[in-house]
Amino acid sequence: MKYVDRITFDPKQCGGRTCIRGMRIRVKDVLDLLAAGVPETEILADIPYLEAEDIRACLEYAAQEVDHSVLLASGR
């Protein structure tokens, strides 16, 4: 699965933040729930139109976003 199939971006929706499948569920909200220790089963029960693949897509998206090179200037 590729997150691009599930993670959407619309500048006119949710302040231009990434969402899940065009719904008003922000990727950040799902990640915040996971970071707070909320189990996936509870997230899926609380948001019934969310799918397990959506949660995995959020994680894949987040991993991709933090995977970038860091260049340091020597300054000397």
N, C-alpha and C positions, 0 to 999 in steps of 0.2 A: 504494500500500500504506500502511496505517496501522499503526503499531507496536502499537496496542491489540489488533490481531488476533493478535499473537504474544507480546507481553510480558505475563506474568501475575504476580499477587501473591497469595500465600497466607501468612497470618501463622504458619501451622504448618509451613511449608517453608523451609528455608535461612535460618532466623532472621528471616523476614519480608522478606527482600530480593527484589527483582524477579528473575524467572526467565524462561526462554524456553519457551513452549508447555507450561507445567506441569511441565517436566522439572527436574531438579536442576542445571541449567546457569544460573549467575547472569549477569545482564547485565554486572555489574562484571568478571567473569572474562573475558568476550569482549572488553570494552573494554580491559582490561589487556593482553591478548594483542596487540590492534591497536596500542595505545600503545607496546608494546615492539618494534614493527616486524615482528611475525610476519605473513607474507602470508596473505590470506584463504584461498588454496588449501591452505596448510599447516594452518590451523585446521580447515577442512572435512575434510581427510584424517585429522587426529588425533581428531576428534569426528564420526564418520560419520553420526550421526543429526541433526546440525546442518545446516541448509540456508542457502544464501547469503542468502535473504530474512530469515532470523533475524539475521544479522550486520547487514544494513541496518536492521532494526527496532531493534537495539541502538543504532546510531548515531542514528537518528531520535529514539528515546527520550531519549538523552543530550542531543541538541540542544534538545529541548523542555524538559528539566529545567533547563537553564542559561539559558533565554530568559525572564527575568522582569525586571520593573522594579526599579531600585535607587532608593530614596528617601533623600535626605540631609536631615538636620535642620539648619536654619540655625544654631541655637545662639546666635544673637546678636539 
